[in-house]
């Protein structure tokens, strides 16, 4: 029975979210009329389109969201994985 470790999951999710955020900001700069300005402003407190300060605020917040997801997901996964074992693998 494999357990998840917090640090690799936190790093992976944080980097994934930070990379996605950066790609979305680049997309918004290129295709301004299709950008998700209002969504970012609703999801990331302190973020306003777009200054260097608010860009970095949004980047830090996406990394913190990744850590939060790992804080919640890893213990839940380990708890339910210990209850079900390998039954979901067809064994």
Backbone atoms as SQL, in Angstrom:
CREATE TABLE atoms (id INTEGER PRIMARY KEY, chain TEXT, resi INTEGER, resn TEXT, atom TEXT, x REAL, y REAL, z REAL);
INSERT INTO atoms VALUES
  (1, 'A', 1, 'UNK', 'N', 0.846, -1.163, 0.000),
  (2, 'A', 1, 'UNK', 'CA', 0.000, 0.000, 0.000),
  (3, 'A', 1, 'UNK', 'C', 0.901, 1.239, 0.000),
  (4, 'A', 2, 'UNK', 'N', 0.758, 2.055, -1.035),
  (5, 'A', 2, 'UNK', 'CA', 1.583, 3.248, -1.168),
  (6, 'A', 2, 'UNK', 'C', 0.922, 4.447, -0.510),
  (7, 'A', 3, 'UNK', 'N', 1.712, 5.176, 0.257),
  (8, 'A', 3, 'UNK', 'CA', 1.238, 6.416, 0.854),
  (9, 'A', 3, 'UNK', 'C', 1.868, 7.578, 0.107),
  (10, 'A', 4, 'UNK', 'N', 1.116, 8.659, 0.024),
  (11, 'A', 4, 'UNK', 'CA', 1.654, 9.869, -0.576),
  (12, 'A', 4, 'UNK', 'C', 2.432, 10.653, 0.470),
  (13, 'A', 5, 'UNK', 'N', 3.497, 11.288, 0.031),
  (14, 'A', 5, 'UNK', 'CA', 4.271, 12.172, 0.899),
  (15, 'A', 5, 'UNK', 'C', 3.888, 13.614, 0.578),
  (16, 'A', 6, 'UNK', 'N', 3.833, 14.423, 1.616),
  (17, 'A', 6, 'UNK', 'CA', 3.361, 15.794, 1.462),
  (18, 'A', 6, 'UNK', 'C', 4.243, 16.628, 0.544),
  (19, 'A', 7, 'UNK', 'N', 5.548, 16.629, 0.756),
  (20, 'A', 7, 'UNK', 'CA', 6.436, 17.545, 0.022),
  (21, 'A', 7, 'UNK', 'C', 6.388, 17.353, -1.492),
  (22, 'A', 8, 'UNK', 'N', 6.515, 16.118, -2.008),
  (23, 'A', 8, 'UNK', 'CA', 6.451, 15.987, -3.475),
  (24, 'A', 8, 'UNK', 'C', 5.111, 16.419, -4.058),
  (25, 'A', 9, 'UNK', 'N', 4.029, 16.125, -3.361),
  (26, 'A', 9, 'UNK', 'CA', 2.714, 16.533, -3.852),
  (27, 'A', 9, 'UNK', 'C', 2.592, 18.057, -3.795),
  (28, 'A', 10, 'UNK', 'N', 3.025, 18.666, -2.705),
  (29, 'A', 10, 'UNK', 'CA', 2.951, 20.123, -2.570),
  (30, 'A', 10, 'UNK', 'C', 3.783, 20.815, -3.652),
  (31, 'A', 11, 'UNK', 'N', 5.008, 20.333, -3.877),
  (32, 'A', 11, 'UNK', 'CA', 5.842, 20.926, -4.919),
  (33, 'A', 11, 'UNK', 'C', 5.213, 20.740, -6.296),
  (34, 'A', 12, 'UNK', 'N', 4.725, 19.545, -6.573),
  (35, 'A', 12, 'UNK', 'CA', 4.149, 19.256, -7.886),
  (36, 'A', 12, 'UNK', 'C', 2.922, 20.111, -8.169),
  (37, 'A', 13, 'UNK', 'N', 1.994, 20.160, -7.227),
  (38, 'A', 13, 'UNK', 'CA', 0.771, 20.934, -7.439),
  (39, 'A', 13, 'UNK', 'C', 1.092, 22.423, -7.496),
  (40, 'A', 14, 'UNK', 'N', 1.980, 22.895, -6.645),
  (41, 'A', 14, 'UNK', 'CA', 2.335, 24.318, -6.645),
  (42, 'A', 14, 'UNK', 'C', 2.988, 24.735, -7.958),
  (43, 'A', 15, 'UNK', 'N', 3.916, 23.937, -8.446),
  (44, 'A', 15, 'UNK', 'CA', 4.581, 24.254, -9.710),
  (45, 'A', 15, 'UNK', 'C', 3.587, 24.178, -10.864),
  (46, 'A', 16, 'UNK', 'N', 2.690, 23.187, -10.833),
  (47, 'A', 16, 'UNK', 'CA', 1.664, 23.085, -11.871),
  (48, 'A', 16, 'UNK', 'C', 0.775, 24.323, -11.884),
  (49, 'A', 17, 'UNK', 'N', 0.298, 24.749, -10.714),
  (50, 'A', 17, 'UNK', 'CA', -0.562, 25.924, -10.644),
  (51, 'A', 17, 'UNK', 'C', 0.185, 27.201, -11.019),
  (52, 'A', 18, 'UNK', 'N', 1.432, 27.340, -10.571),
  (53, 'A', 18, 'UNK', 'CA', 2.223, 28.527, -10.911),
  (54, 'A', 18, 'UNK', 'C', 2.480, 28.580, -12.416),
  (55, 'A', 19, 'UNK', 'N', 2.810, 27.451, -13.011),
  (56, 'A', 19, 'UNK', 'CA', 3.019, 27.408, -14.460),
  (57, 'A', 19, 'UNK', 'C', 1.755, 27.733, -15.230),
  (58, 'A', 20, 'UNK', 'N', 0.639, 27.199, -14.775),
  (59, 'A', 20, 'UNK', 'CA', -0.644, 27.493, -15.417),
  (60, 'A', 20, 'UNK', 'C', -0.982, 28.977, -15.297),
  (61, 'A', 21, 'UNK', 'N', -0.726, 29.542, -14.136),
  (62, 'A', 21, 'UNK', 'CA', -0.965, 30.977, -13.914),
  (63, 'A', 21, 'UNK', 'C', -0.122, 31.813, -14.877),
  (64, 'A', 22, 'UNK', 'N', 1.152, 31.490, -14.987),
  (65, 'A', 22, 'UNK', 'CA', 2.041, 32.245, -15.872),
  (66, 'A', 22, 'UNK', 'C', 1.580, 32.129, -17.325),
  (67, 'A', 23, 'UNK', 'N', 1.198, 30.927, -17.750),
  (68, 'A', 23, 'UNK', 'CA', 0.708, 30.748, -19.116),
  (69, 'A', 23, 'UNK', 'C', -0.578, 31.538, -19.356),
  (70, 'A', 24, 'UNK', 'N', -1.462, 31.560, -18.375),
  (71, 'A', 24, 'UNK', 'CA', -2.711, 32.322, -18.511),
  (72, 'A', 24, 'UNK', 'C', -2.460, 33.820, -18.574),
  (73, 'A', 25, 'UNK', 'N', -1.504, 34.309, -17.807),
  (74, 'A', 25, 'UNK', 'CA', -1.171, 35.733, -17.866),
  (75, 'A', 25, 'UNK', 'C', -0.575, 36.073, -19.228),
  (76, 'A', 26, 'UNK', 'N', 0.303, 35.228, -19.736),
  (77, 'A', 26, 'UNK', 'CA', 0.878, 35.456, -21.067),
  (78, 'A', 26, 'UNK', 'C', -0.222, 35.455, -22.122),
  (79, 'A', 27, 'UNK', 'N', -1.128, 34.490, -22.016),
  (80, 'A', 27, 'UNK', 'CA', -2.257, 34.423, -22.941),
  (81, 'A', 27, 'UNK', 'C', -3.087, 35.706, -22.856),
  (82, 'A', 28, 'UNK', 'N', -3.320, 36.191, -21.634),
  (83, 'A', 28, 'UNK', 'CA', -4.083, 37.412, -21.448),
  (84, 'A', 28, 'UNK', 'C', -3.395, 38.637, -22.020),
  (85, 'A', 29, 'UNK', 'N', -2.076, 38.656, -21.998),
  (86, 'A', 29, 'UNK', 'CA', -1.343, 39.770, -22.589),
  (87, 'A', 29, 'UNK', 'C', -1.394, 39.745, -24.112),
  (88, 'A', 30, 'UNK', 'N', -1.402, 38.535, -24.674),
  (89, 'A', 30, 'UNK', 'CA', -1.443, 38.404, -26.129),
  (90, 'A', 30, 'UNK', 'C', -2.870, 38.608, -26.655),
  (91, 'A', 31, 'UNK', 'N', -3.827, 37.943, -26.031),
  (92, 'A', 31, 'UNK', 'CA', -5.228, 37.996, -26.454),
  (93, 'A', 31, 'UNK', 'C', -6.047, 38.673, -25.358),
  (94, 'A', 32, 'UNK', 'N', -5.880, 39.968, -25.235),
  (95, 'A', 32, 'UNK', 'CA', -6.472, 40.719, -24.123),
  (96, 'A', 32, 'UNK', 'C', -7.991, 40.582, -24.056),
  (97, 'A', 33, 'UNK', 'N', -8.650, 40.519, -25.198),
  (98, 'A', 33, 'UNK', 'CA', -10.112, 40.450, -25.194),
  (99, 'A', 33, 'UNK', 'C', -10.644, 39.103, -24.709),
  (100, 'A', 34, 'UNK', 'N', -9.816, 38.057, -24.701),
  (101, 'A', 34, 'UNK', 'CA', -10.241, 36.733, -24.239),
  (102, 'A', 34, 'UNK', 'C', -9.685, 36.375, -22.863),
  (103, 'A', 35, 'UNK', 'N', -9.004, 37.287, -22.234),
  (104, 'A', 35, 'UNK', 'CA', -8.330, 37.008, -20.960),
  (105, 'A', 35, 'UNK', 'C', -9.339, 36.816, -19.828),
  (106, 'A', 36, 'UNK', 'N', -8.864, 36.219, -18.763),
  (107, 'A', 36, 'UNK', 'CA', -9.693, 35.906, -17.603),
  (108, 'A', 36, 'UNK', 'C', -9.435, 36.886, -16.460),
  (109, 'A', 37, 'UNK', 'N', -9.383, 38.157, -16.753),
  (110, 'A', 37, 'UNK', 'CA', -9.055, 39.161, -15.733),
  (111, 'A', 37, 'UNK', 'C', -9.974, 39.063, -14.530),
  (112, 'A', 38, 'UNK', 'N', -11.265, 39.029, -14.771),
  (113, 'A', 38, 'UNK', 'CA', -12.206, 39.026, -13.645),
  (114, 'A', 38, 'UNK', 'C', -12.107, 37.736, -12.833),
  (115, 'A', 39, 'UNK', 'N', -11.836, 36.618, -13.478),
  (116, 'A', 39, 'UNK', 'CA', -11.680, 35.354, -12.744),
  (117, 'A', 39, 'UNK', 'C', -10.454, 35.397, -11.844),
  (118, 'A', 40, 'UNK', 'N', -9.338, 35.900, -12.367),
  (119, 'A', 40, 'UNK', 'CA', -8.126, 35.996, -11.540),
  (120, 'A', 40, 'UNK', 'C', -8.346, 36.933, -10.362),
  (121, 'A', 41, 'UNK', 'N', -9.026, 38.039, -10.618),
  (122, 'A', 41, 'UNK', 'CA', -9.265, 39.002, -9.538),
  (123, 'A', 41, 'UNK', 'C', -10.172, 38.424, -8.465),
  (124, 'A', 42, 'UNK', 'N', -11.099, 37.548, -8.851),
  (125, 'A', 42, 'UNK', 'CA', -11.981, 36.904, -7.869),
  (126, 'A', 42, 'UNK', 'C', -11.260, 35.807, -7.091),
  (127, 'A', 43, 'UNK', 'N', -10.360, 35.080, -7.742),
  (128, 'A', 43, 'UNK', 'CA', -9.684, 33.943, -7.111),
  (129, 'A', 43, 'UNK', 'C', -8.433, 34.327, -6.322),
  (130, 'A', 44, 'UNK', 'N', -7.818, 35.431, -6.690),
  (131, 'A', 44, 'UNK', 'CA', -6.542, 35.817, -6.085),
  (132, 'A', 44, 'UNK', 'C', -6.684, 37.181, -5.409),
  (133, 'A', 45, 'UNK', 'N', -6.875, 37.205, -4.094),
  (134, 'A', 45, 'UNK', 'CA', -7.014, 38.483, -3.382),
  (135, 'A', 45, 'UNK', 'C', -5.788, 39.378, -3.601),
  (136, 'A', 46, 'UNK', 'N', -6.034, 40.628, -3.893),
  (137, 'A', 46, 'UNK', 'CA', -4.947, 41.574, -4.117),
  (138, 'A', 46, 'UNK', 'C', -4.474, 41.638, -5.551),
  (139, 'A', 47, 'UNK', 'N', -4.976, 40.756, -6.408),
  (140, 'A', 47, 'UNK', 'CA', -4.570, 40.735, -7.813),
  (141, 'A', 47, 'UNK', 'C', -5.448, 41.683, -8.611),
  (142, 'A', 48, 'UNK', 'N', -4.817, 42.560, -9.374),
  (143, 'A', 48, 'UNK', 'CA', -5.510, 43.433, -10.317),
  (144, 'A', 48, 'UNK', 'C', -4.702, 43.416, -11.599),
  (145, 'A', 49, 'UNK', 'N', -5.363, 43.388, -12.710),
  (146, 'A', 49, 'UNK', 'CA', -4.675, 43.285, -14.006),
  (147, 'A', 49, 'UNK', 'C', -3.973, 44.577, -14.314),
  (148, 'A', 50, 'UNK', 'N', -2.831, 44.610, -14.704),
  (149, 'A', 50, 'UNK', 'CA', -1.658, 43.813, -14.409),
  (150, 'A', 50, 'UNK', 'C', -0.513, 44.764, -14.144),
  (151, 'A', 51, 'UNK', 'N', 0.106, 44.610, -13.005),
  (152, 'A', 51, 'UNK', 'CA', 1.367, 45.285, -12.682),
  (153, 'A', 51, 'UNK', 'C', 2.325, 44.199, -12.219),
  (154, 'A', 52, 'UNK', 'N', 3.599, 44.540, -12.129),
  (155, 'A', 52, 'UNK', 'CA', 4.571, 43.551, -11.658),
  (156, 'A', 52, 'UNK', 'C', 4.261, 43.109, -10.233),
  (157, 'A', 53, 'UNK', 'N', 3.844, 44.051, -9.407),
  (158, 'A', 53, 'UNK', 'CA', 3.528, 43.717, -8.017),
  (159, 'A', 53, 'UNK', 'C', 2.373, 42.736, -7.942),
  (160, 'A', 54, 'UNK', 'N', 1.288, 43.021, -8.661),
  (161, 'A', 54, 'UNK', 'CA', 0.137, 42.120, -8.589),
  (162, 'A', 54, 'UNK', 'C', 0.415, 40.793, -9.291),
  (163, 'A', 55, 'UNK', 'N', 1.285, 40.811, -10.316),
  (164, 'A', 55, 'UNK', 'CA', 1.681, 39.546, -10.942),
  (165, 'A', 55, 'UNK', 'C', 2.348, 38.639, -9.918),
  (166, 'A', 56, 'UNK', 'N', 3.278, 39.193, -9.145),
  (167, 'A', 56, 'UNK', 'CA', 3.985, 38.379, -8.148),
  (168, 'A', 56, 'UNK', 'C', 3.081, 38.004, -6.972),
  (169, 'A', 57, 'UNK', 'N', 2.141, 38.873, -6.627),
  (170, 'A', 57, 'UNK', 'CA', 1.154, 38.508, -5.600),
  (171, 'A', 57, 'UNK', 'C', 0.363, 37.293, -6.073),
  (172, 'A', 58, 'UNK', 'N', -0.094, 37.322, -7.314),
  (173, 'A', 58, 'UNK', 'CA', -0.831, 36.188, -7.869),
  (174, 'A', 58, 'UNK', 'C', 0.008, 34.933, -7.936),
  (175, 'A', 59, 'UNK', 'N', 1.282, 35.070, -8.276),
  (176, 'A', 59, 'UNK', 'CA', 2.175, 33.912, -8.344),
  (177, 'A', 59, 'UNK', 'C', 2.346, 33.272, -6.970),
  (178, 'A', 60, 'UNK', 'N', 2.583, 34.090, -5.960),
  (179, 'A', 60, 'UNK', 'CA', 2.734, 33.570, -4.591),
  (180, 'A', 60, 'UNK', 'C', 1.437, 32.905, -4.140),
  (181, 'A', 61, 'UNK', 'N', 0.301, 33.523, -4.454),
  (182, 'A', 61, 'UNK', 'CA', -0.973, 32.951, -4.039),
  (183, 'A', 61, 'UNK', 'C', -1.256, 31.616, -4.726),
  (184, 'A', 62, 'UNK', 'N', -0.885, 31.473, -5.988),
  (185, 'A', 62, 'UNK', 'CA', -1.095, 30.179, -6.648),
  (186, 'A', 62, 'UNK', 'C', -0.214, 29.100, -6.018),
  (187, 'A', 63, 'UNK', 'N', 0.996, 29.467, -5.629),
  (188, 'A', 63, 'UNK', 'CA', 1.867, 28.499, -4.951),
  (189, 'A', 63, 'UNK', 'C', 1.265, 28.107, -3.605),
  (190, 'A', 64, 'UNK', 'N', 0.735, 29.084, -2.875),
  (191, 'A', 64, 'UNK', 'CA', 0.097, 28.781, -1.591),
  (192, 'A', 64, 'UNK', 'C', -1.157, 27.925, -1.771),
  (193, 'A', 65, 'UNK', 'N', -1.907, 28.156, -2.846),
  (194, 'A', 65, 'UNK', 'CA', -3.051, 27.290, -3.140),
  (195, 'A', 65, 'UNK', 'C', -2.583, 25.849, -3.365),
  (196, 'A', 66, 'UNK', 'N', -1.456, 25.674, -4.030),
  (197, 'A', 66, 'UNK', 'CA', -0.918, 24.333, -4.243),
  (198, 'A', 66, 'UNK', 'C', -0.557, 23.644, -2.940),
  (199, 'A', 67, 'UNK', 'N', 0.041, 24.392, -2.024),
  (200, 'A', 67, 'UNK', 'CA', 0.380, 23.830, -0.710),
  (201, 'A', 67, 'UNK', 'C', -0.889, 23.472, 0.046),
  (202, 'A', 68, 'UNK', 'N', -1.891, 24.344, -0.020),
  (203, 'A', 68, 'UNK', 'CA', -3.172, 24.069, 0.643),
  (204, 'A', 68, 'UNK', 'C', -3.819, 22.797, 0.080),
  (205, 'A', 69, 'UNK', 'N', -3.825, 22.664, -1.231),
  (206, 'A', 69, 'UNK', 'CA', -4.399, 21.456, -1.845),
  (207, 'A', 69, 'UNK', 'C', -3.674, 20.219, -1.340),
  (208, 'A', 70, 'UNK', 'N', -2.351, 20.267, -1.273),
  (209, 'A', 70, 'UNK', 'CA', -1.589, 19.119, -0.778),
  (210, 'A', 70, 'UNK', 'C', -1.888, 18.853, 0.695),
  (211, 'A', 71, 'UNK', 'N', -2.028, 19.912, 1.496),
  (212, 'A', 71, 'UNK', 'CA', -2.355, 19.742, 2.922),
  (213, 'A', 71, 'UNK', 'C', -3.676, 19.011, 3.119),
  (214, 'A', 72, 'UNK', 'N', -4.619, 19.247, 2.243),
  (215, 'A', 72, 'UNK', 'CA', -5.920, 18.596, 2.357),
  (216, 'A', 72, 'UNK', 'C', -5.911, 17.236, 1.667),
  (217, 'A', 73, 'UNK', 'N', -5.355, 17.166, 0.456),
  (218, 'A', 73, 'UNK', 'CA', -5.446, 15.965, -0.353),
  (219, 'A', 73, 'UNK', 'C', -4.620, 14.795, 0.177),
  (220, 'A', 74, 'UNK', 'N', -3.383, 15.051, 0.573),
  (221, 'A', 74, 'UNK', 'CA', -2.494, 13.959, 0.983),
  (222, 'A', 74, 'UNK', 'C', -3.047, 13.179, 2.176),
  (223, 'A', 75, 'UNK', 'N', -3.465, 13.821, 3.270),
  (224, 'A', 75, 'UNK', 'CA', -4.030, 13.034, 4.373),
  (225, 'A', 75, 'UNK', 'C', -5.321, 12.312, 3.989),
  (226, 'A', 76, 'UNK', 'N', -6.164, 12.957, 3.176),
  (227, 'A', 76, 'UNK', 'CA', -7.389, 12.290, 2.738),
  (228, 'A', 76, 'UNK', 'C', -7.070, 11.060, 1.902),
  (229, 'A', 77, 'UNK', 'N', -6.147, 11.201, 0.967),
  (230, 'A', 77, 'UNK', 'CA', -5.751, 10.065, 0.137),
  (231, 'A', 77, 'UNK', 'C', -5.189, 8.939, 0.993),
  (232, 'A', 78, 'UNK', 'N', -4.277, 9.276, 1.889),
  (233, 'A', 78, 'UNK', 'CA', -3.670, 8.245, 2.731),
  (234, 'A', 78, 'UNK', 'C', -4.696, 7.575, 3.625),
  (235, 'A', 79, 'UNK', 'N', -5.648, 8.330, 4.147),
  (236, 'A', 79, 'UNK', 'CA', -6.695, 7.758, 4.991),
  (237, 'A', 79, 'UNK', 'C', -7.548, 6.763, 4.200),
  (238, 'A', 80, 'UNK', 'N', -8.059, 7.199, 3.057),
  (239, 'A', 80, 'UNK', 'CA', -8.933, 6.324, 2.286),
  (240, 'A', 80, 'UNK', 'C', -8.173, 5.184, 1.626),
  (241, 'A', 81, 'UNK', 'N', -6.921, 5.417, 1.283),
  (242, 'A', 81, 'UNK', 'CA', -6.106, 4.343, 0.716),
  (243, 'A', 81, 'UNK', 'C', -5.850, 3.260, 1.758),
  (244, 'A', 82, 'UNK', 'N', -5.673, 3.640, 3.019),
  (245, 'A', 82, 'UNK', 'CA', -5.459, 2.636, 4.068),
  (246, 'A', 82, 'UNK', 'C', -6.732, 1.843, 4.328),
  (247, 'A', 83, 'UNK', 'N', -7.903, 2.429, 4.085),
  (248, 'A', 83, 'UNK', 'CA', -9.179, 1.747, 4.271),
  (249, 'A', 83, 'UNK', 'C', -9.513, 0.790, 3.147),
  (250, 'A', 84, 'UNK', 'N', -9.198, 1.194, 1.918),
  (251, 'A', 84, 'UNK', 'CA', -9.574, 0.365, 0.763),
  (252, 'A', 84, 'UNK', 'C', -8.450, -0.554, 0.320),
  (253, 'A', 85, 'UNK', 'N', -7.237, -0.237, 0.661),
  (254, 'A', 85, 'UNK', 'CA', -6.112, -1.071, 0.268),
  (255, 'A', 85, 'UNK', 'C', -5.992, -1.132, -1.241),
  (256, 'A', 86, 'UNK', 'N', -5.750, -2.344, -1.746),
  (257, 'A', 86, 'UNK', 'CA', -5.579, -2.535, -3.193),
  (258, 'A', 86, 'UNK', 'C', -6.846, -3.039, -3.850),
  (259, 'A', 87, 'UNK', 'N', -7.984, -2.922, -3.194),
  (260, 'A', 87, 'UNK', 'CA', -9.224, -3.427, -3.772),
  (261, 'A', 87, 'UNK', 'C', -9.577, -2.737, -5.082),
  (262, 'A', 88, 'UNK', 'N', -9.214, -1.484, -5.252),
  (263, 'A', 88, 'UNK', 'CA', -9.564, -0.792, -6.480),
  (264, 'A', 88, 'UNK', 'C', -8.682, -1.240, -7.652),
  (265, 'A', 89, 'UNK', 'N', -7.604, -1.942, -7.387),
  (266, 'A', 89, 'UNK', 'CA', -6.721, -2.418, -8.451),
  (267, 'A', 89, 'UNK', 'C', -7.171, -3.753, -8.996),
  (268, 'A', 90, 'UNK', 'N', -8.282, -4.277, -8.505),
  (269, 'A', 90, 'UNK', 'CA', -8.800, -5.546, -9.007),
  (270, 'A', 90, 'UNK', 'C', -8.175, -6.756, -8.371),
  (271, 'A', 91, 'UNK', 'N', -7.546, -6.586, -7.228),
  (272, 'A', 91, 'UNK', 'CA', -6.900, -7.729, -6.552),
  (273, 'A', 91, 'UNK', 'C', -7.784, -8.289, -5.496);
